[in-house]
Amino acid sequence: MTDTLIEIEKLINDFDELKIKERNGSTFLEIAKCPHLENVWSNILAFYINPNSEHNLHELLLKSIFQAVDKNVSLTNLKGIKVKTEFPTKKGNRIDIVVIADNFVLGIENKVGAGLYNDLEDYSMCIDDFAKVQSLPTFKIVLSKYPNKTTNSFINLIYTDLIKIIKQNIGSYSDYSDTKYLIFLLDFLKNIENNINSNSMGDNLEVINFLQQNVDKVNKLLEYHNKFNIEFVRKLDNIDKNINLDELKAELEKLNKTTALIGSASNKTTGRFTWQGNQLIKYNIKVGEISLFFQIGFSDYKLHSHYWFADTKFQPLEIKLKEIGVDYTEYEYKDTDEQIAYIVTEQMKKIIYELDKQS
């Protein structure tokens, strides 16, 4: 083993010794695959901002919002309050949340993902015009995960600051609340914290210190990683070029059925393509009504191939294919591109043979 490999192995072992803090458990929004959808956050916020909603947390959210921006607003008479989402402006824009009370109008622009490119001048005029009819004071807030520079009387409120105050206040309201909605609120706040901290290393200063103390070794490891990725792309390109498409098409043409061999490349002939940053080879084999996808990819520094049926009703055929040697396959890095392409071609020929029997 070379000195470089010994150093890298020690680096990895030392990294394994770090006590890295990991998140535990998924929130409801994470389970629903919408943990950072802005309109979802806005709708949930609007529900809890309305003191008359069935959550029975009363003015908890409103009180916390005004405290967070250091505004003293009376919240004693809120029976006639209205909380609207997607509030339209004269220009055709929409303000995420507008709260209309007897003694104030509050506009909230909620920024979860994208930067602050909204027409705040239009939003501000809309809120002012609406409040002017009854000579009500207005409050304008940009609620965001990270700091934003605001204009037109909007105040920037950071989610972490708001959550901190909500948690300080919630004890005074929990006894009267509907337990179900209290749990939902706490879960929503946890979802926000997870979303904000997902890109933060603040809880793992030990990792930052480790990286700073091992810059040269980490860079060397990254250099090898990048070289491997470049070599892997080259390898995939060559494998795809060496798959015997003519032979496969000839096998399909022998069949007295509707058949097709479609590559996932833009030309629909070859199989090399990139999907969400992943380098892949994929072919769609069709025999009669049966459609199957055969894919070659890379994970954990290993090249592998697998397949799946377009329609799950044909999944029982996996047993037949396995019996004739078509299964998930890992390839050795020492295998030549030509050898792997030959194995792939043979597996695809077996697939064509079996699909012909079953269709």
C-alpha positions in Angstrom: 0.0 0.0 0.0 1.4 3.4 -1.0 1.9 6.2 1.5 -0.9 8.2 -0.1 -3.4 5.3 0.4 -2.2 4.9 4.0 -2.9 8.6 4.6 -6.3 8.4 3.0 -7.2 5.3 5.0 -6.2 7.0 8.2 -8.2 10.1 7.2 -11.3 7.9 6.7 -10.8 6.1 10.0 -10.4 9.5 11.8 -13.6 10.8 10.2 -15.5 7.7 11.4 -14.5 8.6 14.9 -16.2 12.0 14.8 -19.5 12.3 16.7 -21.6 13.7 13.8 -25.1 14.9 14.8 -27.8 13.5 12.5 -31.5 14.3 12.3 -33.9 11.6 13.5 -37.4 11.0 12.2 -39.4 12.5 9.4 -42.0 15.2 9.6 -45.4 14.8 8.0 -44.4 17.2 5.2 -41.3 15.2 4.6 -43.3 12.0 4.4 -45.6 13.7 2.0 -42.6 14.7 -0.2 -43.4 18.4 0.1 -41.2 19.7 2.9 -40.3 22.9 1.2 -43.2 23.9 -1.0 -43.9 27.6 -0.4 -47.6 27.5 -1.0 -48.0 24.6 1.5 -46.1 26.5 4.2 -48.2 29.6 3.5 -51.5 27.6 3.8 -50.4 26.1 7.1 -49.3 29.5 8.4 -52.5 31.1 7.4 -54.5 28.4 9.3 -52.6 29.0 12.5 -52.4 32.7 12.1 -56.2 32.8 12.2 -57.1 32.9 15.9 -60.6 31.6 15.2 -59.5 28.4 13.5 -60.2 25.1 15.3 -56.7 24.7 16.5 -57.7 26.7 19.7 -54.3 28.3 19.9 -56.0 31.6 19.6 -53.6 34.5 18.8 -50.4 32.6 19.5 -49.0 33.0 15.9 -50.1 36.6 15.5 -48.7 37.6 18.9 -45.4 35.8 18.1 -45.1 37.5 14.7 -45.6 41.0 16.1 -43.2 40.3 19.0 -40.6 39.0 16.5 -40.7 42.3 14.6 -40.9 44.4 17.8 -44.4 45.8 17.1 -46.9 46.4 19.9 -50.4 45.6 18.4 -53.6 45.1 20.4 -55.0 41.5 19.8 -58.0 41.7 22.1 -60.8 41.9 19.5 -60.2 39.4 16.7 -63.6 37.8 16.1 -64.0 39.5 12.7 -60.5 38.8 11.5 -59.9 37.5 8.0 -56.8 35.6 6.8 -56.5 35.4 3.1 -53.8 33.6 1.0 -52.8 34.5 -2.6 -54.2 38.0 -2.1 -54.4 39.7 -5.6 -52.9 43.1 -6.4 -53.9 45.5 -9.1 -50.9 44.4 -11.2 -52.0 40.8 -11.0 -49.4 39.8 -8.5 -50.4 37.8 -5.4 -49.4 38.4 -1.8 -48.9 35.1 0.1 -50.8 36.0 3.2 -52.9 39.1 4.1 -54.5 39.4 7.6 -57.3 41.9 7.9 -58.4 42.8 11.4 -60.5 45.6 12.9 -57.4 47.5 14.0 -54.7 46.6 11.4 -53.8 45.0 8.1 -50.8 42.7 8.0 -49.2 41.5 4.7 -46.7 38.6 4.7 -44.6 37.6 1.7 -43.4 34.0 2.5 -40.0 33.1 1.0 -39.1 29.5 1.3 -36.9 28.6 -1.7 -36.4 31.3 -4.4 -34.8 34.6 -3.7 -36.7 37.8 -3.1 -37.6 39.0 -6.6 -41.1 40.0 -5.8 -42.6 43.5 -6.6 -42.6 44.7 -3.1 -43.7 48.2 -4.3 -46.8 46.7 -5.8 -47.5 44.6 -2.6 -47.0 47.7 -0.4 -49.4 49.8 -2.4 -52.0 47.1 -2.4 -51.8 46.7 1.4 -51.9 50.5 1.9 -54.8 51.0 -0.4 -56.8 48.3 1.3 -56.1 49.7 4.8 -56.7 53.3 3.7 -60.5 52.8 3.4 -60.7 52.4 7.2 -57.6 54.3 8.1 -55.9 51.2 9.5 -52.2 50.9 10.4 -50.3 48.4 8.1 -47.6 46.0 8.8 -45.5 44.4 6.0 -43.3 41.4 6.5 -41.0 39.3 4.4 -40.8 35.9 6.2 -37.8 34.0 5.0 -35.4 31.2 5.9 -32.4 33.4 5.4 -31.8 37.2 5.6 -33.2 39.3 2.7 -32.8 43.0 1.9 -36.3 44.5 1.9 -37.8 47.8 0.6 -41.1 49.6 0.6 -41.6 49.4 4.4 -41.3 45.6 4.5 -39.5 44.1 7.5 -37.5 40.9 7.1 -38.4 38.3 9.7 -36.3 35.1 9.8 -38.0 31.8 10.5 -35.6 30.8 13.2 -36.4 34.1 15.1 -40.1 33.5 14.8 -39.9 29.9 15.8 -37.9 30.8 18.9 -40.6 33.2 20.1 -43.4 30.8 19.2 -41.8 28.2 21.5 -41.4 30.8 24.2 -45.1 31.6 24.0 -46.7 28.3 23.3 -46.8 27.1 26.9 -49.5 29.8 27.7 -51.8 28.4 25.0 -51.2 24.6 25.0 -53.7 23.9 27.8 -56.6 25.3 25.7 -55.5 23.9 22.3 -56.7 21.0 20.3 -54.0 18.4 20.9 -54.1 17.2 17.3 -53.4 20.7 15.9 -50.8 21.4 18.6 -48.9 18.3 17.4 -49.3 19.4 13.8 -47.9 22.9 14.6 -44.9 21.5 16.5 -44.3 19.1 13.6 -44.5 22.0 11.1 -42.0 24.0 13.1 -39.7 21.0 13.2 -40.0 20.6 9.4 -39.0 24.3 9.0 -36.0 23.7 11.3 -35.0 20.6 9.4 -35.3 22.5 6.1 -33.2 25.3 7.2 -30.5 23.2 8.9 -30.3 20.7 6.0 -27.7 22.9 4.4 -26.0 24.0 7.6 -22.9 22.6 9.3 -23.5 24.7 12.4 -24.4 21.7 14.5 -21.2 19.9 13.4 -18.3 22.2 14.2 -16.2 19.1 14.8 -16.5 18.2 11.2 -15.5 21.7 10.1 -12.5 21.6 12.3 -11.6 18.2 11.0 -11.7 19.4 7.4 -9.7 22.5 8.2 -7.0 20.4 9.9 -6.8 17.9 7.0 -7.1 20.1 3.9 -4.3 18.5 1.9 -5.5 14.9 2.6 -9.2 15.8 1.9 -8.1 17.5 -1.4 -6.1 14.4 -2.3 -9.1 12.2 -1.6 -11.4 14.5 -3.7 -8.8 14.4 -6.5 -9.0 10.6 -6.7 -12.8 10.7 -6.4 -13.0 13.2 -9.4 -10.5 11.1 -11.4 -12.6 8.1 -10.8 -15.8 9.9 -11.9 -14.1 11.1 -15.1 -12.9 7.5 -15.8 -16.3 6.1 -15.1 -18.0 8.5 -17.7 -15.4 7.4 -20.2 -16.1 3.8 -19.4 -19.8 4.1 -19.8 -19.3 5.9 -23.1 -17.2 3.0 -24.4 -19.6 0.3 -23.1 -22.5 1.9 -24.9 -20.5 2.1 -28.1 -19.7 -1.6 -27.9 -23.2 -2.9 -27.2 -24.1 -4.8 -30.3 -27.2 -3.0 -31.3 -27.2 -4.5 -34.8 -27.3 -8.0 -33.3 -30.1 -7.1 -30.9 -32.2 -5.5 -33.7 -31.7 -8.6 -35.8 -33.0 -10.7 -33.0 -36.1 -8.5 -32.7 -36.7 -8.5 -36.5 -36.9 -12.3 -36.4 -40.0 -12.1 -34.3 -43.4 -11.9 -35.9 -44.5 -9.3 -33.5 -44.4 -5.6 -32.8 -41.0 -4.9 -31.4 -38.7 -1.9 -30.5 -35.3 -1.2 -29.1 -35.2 2.5 -28.0 -32.2 4.1 -26.5 -32.5 6.9 -23.9 -30.1 9.2 -25.7 -31.6 12.2 -27.5 -31.2 10.3 -30.8 -33.4 7.4 -29.4 -30.8 5.0 -30.8 -27.9 4.9 -28.3 -28.5 4.6 -24.6 -26.1 7.1 -23.0 -27.8 9.9 -21.1 -27.6 11.9 -17.9 -30.6 12.1 -15.5 -30.4 14.4 -12.4 -26.7 14.4 -12.6 -26.4 10.6 -12.8 -24.5 9.1 -15.8 -26.5 6.2 -17.2 -27.1 3.8 -20.1 -30.7 2.8 -20.6 -32.6 0.9 -23.3 -36.3 0.2 -23.7 -37.0 -3.3 -25.1 -40.5 -3.9 -26.4 -41.9 -7.3 -27.5 -45.6 -7.4 -28.1 -47.4 -5.7 -25.2 -44.4 -6.3 -22.8 -42.1 -3.3 -22.3 -38.9 -3.6 -20.2 -36.2 -1.1 -19.3 -32.6 -2.3 -19.0 -30.2 0.1 -17.3 -26.5 0.4 -16.5 -25.4 2.8 -13.8 -23.0 3.5 -11.1 -23.3 3.6 -7.3 -20.9 3.1 -4.4 -18.0 3.2 -6.9 -19.4 0.1 -8.6 -20.8 -0.4 -12.1 -24.0 -2.4 -12.2 -27.0 -3.3 -14.4 -30.6 -4.1 -13.6 -34.0 -4.0 -15.3 -37.6 -3.3 -14.6 -41.0 -3.7 -16.4 -43.0 -0.7 -17.5 -46.1 -2.3 -16.2 -46.0 -4.1 -12.8 -48.3 -6.8 -14.0 -45.4 -8.4 -15.8 -43.2 -8.5 -12.7 -43.8 -12.3 -12.3 -41.6 -12.7 -15.4 -38.6 -11.7 -13.3 -38.5 -15.3 -12.0 -38.2 -16.6 -15.5 -35.5 -14.1 -16.4 -33.6 -15.0 -13.3 -33.7 -18.7 -14.2 -31.9 -17.9 -17.5 -29.3 -15.7 -15.9 -30.7 -12.2 -16.2 -30.5 -10.4 -12.9 -29.0 -7.5 -11.1 -25.3 -7.7 -12.0 -22.2 -5.9 -10.6 -19.1 -5.6 -12.8 -15.5 -5.6 -11.7 -13.6 -2.5 -12.5 -10.8 -4.6 -14.0 -13.3 -5.9 -16.6 -12.7 -4.3 -20.0 -15.3 -2.1 -21.6 -15.7 -4.7 -24.4 -16.2 -7.5 -21.9 -19.0 -5.6 -20.1 -20.6 -4.6 -23.3 -20.6 -8.3 -24.4 -22.2 -9.4 -21.1 -24.9 -6.7 -21.5 -25.6 -7.6 -25.1 -26.0 -11.3 -24.1 -28.4 -10.4 -21.2 -30.5 -8.2 -23.5 -30.7 -11.1 -26.1 -31.9 -13.4 -23.3 -34.5 -10.8 -22.4 -35.7 -10.7 -26.0 -35.9 -14.5 -26.1 -38.0 -14.7 -22.9 -40.3 -11.8 -23.7 -41.0 -13.5 -27.0 -42.0 -16.7 -25.2 -44.2 -14.9 -22.8 -46.0 -12.4 -25.1 
